[in-house]
């Protein structure tokens, strides 16, 4: 069996960078809240 992997280089626009940062902040807060709840 041959395993293949792919790398993709992200080059987001300024607007996309803002959206990605907001998404990351939301996910980080959710993850930390789940850890605290546990």
Backbone as CSV, one residue per row, in Angstrom:
resi,resn,N_x,N_y,N_z,CA_x,CA_y,CA_z,C_x,C_y,C_z
1,UNK,0.840,-1.180,0.000,0.000,0.000,0.000,0.890,1.251,0.000
2,UNK,0.604,2.146,-0.879,1.369,3.386,-0.993,0.598,4.501,-0.297
3,UNK,1.262,5.163,0.625,0.641,6.311,1.303,1.075,7.581,0.613
4,UNK,0.108,8.412,0.378,0.407,9.690,-0.258,0.018,10.811,0.681
5,UNK,0.756,11.848,0.633,0.411,13.026,1.416,0.517,14.250,0.506
6,UNK,-0.252,15.228,0.854,-0.279,16.454,0.068,-0.064,17.636,0.996
7,UNK,0.642,18.612,0.529,0.818,19.861,1.252,0.211,20.971,0.410
8,UNK,-0.544,21.812,1.073,-1.148,22.942,0.388,-0.683,24.219,1.074
9,UNK,-0.211,25.146,0.307,0.228,26.424,0.834,-0.945,27.392,0.791
10,UNK,-1.305,27.903,1.968,-2.411,28.855,2.034,-1.872,30.266,1.856
11,UNK,-2.485,30.973,0.975,-2.150,32.388,0.783,-3.449,33.181,0.824
12,UNK,-3.986,33.333,2.034,-5.280,34.020,2.139,-5.145,35.522,1.892
13,UNK,-6.238,36.081,1.444,-6.298,37.537,1.297,-6.408,38.132,2.703
14,UNK,-6.321,39.421,2.804,-6.425,40.087,4.116,-7.769,39.778,4.761
15,UNK,-8.830,39.808,3.964,-10.167,39.529,4.480,-10.273,38.074,4.974
16,UNK,-9.698,37.151,4.226,-9.714,35.749,4.625,-8.880,35.526,5.876
17,UNK,-7.782,36.245,6.015,-6.939,36.131,7.209,-7.702,36.543,8.454
18,UNK,-8.490,37.600,8.341,-9.309,38.055,9.463,-10.338,36.990,9.828
19,UNK,-10.975,36.400,8.812,-11.978,35.360,9.050,-11.341,34.122,9.671
20,UNK,-10.173,33.734,9.206,-9.473,32.572,9.763,-9.063,32.814,11.213
21,UNK,-8.597,34.009,11.500,-8.202,34.346,12.870,-9.407,34.311,13.806
22,UNK,-10.549,34.818,13.342,-11.768,34.795,14.158,-12.217,33.364,14.402
23,UNK,-12.149,32.546,13.380,-12.529,31.131,13.507,-11.603,30.428,14.501
24,UNK,-10.319,30.696,14.422,-9.355,30.098,15.340,-9.623,30.536,16.781
25,UNK,-9.933,31.809,16.974,-10.259,32.303,18.318,-11.483,31.600,18.884
26,UNK,-12.514,31.425,18.057,-13.735,30.743,18.505,-13.455,29.291,18.891
27,UNK,-12.680,28.607,18.059,-12.372,27.206,18.337,-11.498,27.065,19.585
28,UNK,-10.571,27.983,19.767,-9.714,27.942,20.952,-10.542,28.145,22.212
29,UNK,-11.471,29.095,22.173,-12.327,29.355,23.331,-13.205,28.146,23.637
30,UNK,-13.754,27.523,22.599,-14.594,26.347,22.788,-13.790,25.194,23.380
31,UNK,-12.595,24.975,22.862,-11.736,23.895,23.356,-11.366,24.125,24.822
32,UNK,-10.986,25.337,25.150,-10.614,25.651,26.534,-11.806,25.515,27.472
33,UNK,-12.991,25.896,27.014,-14.200,25.747,27.834,-14.509,24.268,28.065
34,UNK,-14.315,23.456,27.046,-14.554,22.011,27.191,-13.558,21.410,28.176
35,UNK,-12.314,21.830,28.107,-11.310,21.325,29.059,-11.667,21.742,30.478
36,UNK,-12.088,22.971,30.647,-12.452,23.466,31.974,-13.674,22.727,32.518
37,UNK,-14.619,22.430,31.647,-15.835,21.730,32.062,-15.530,20.307,32.511
38,UNK,-14.556,19.704,31.855,-14.164,18.336,32.193,-13.551,18.314,33.558
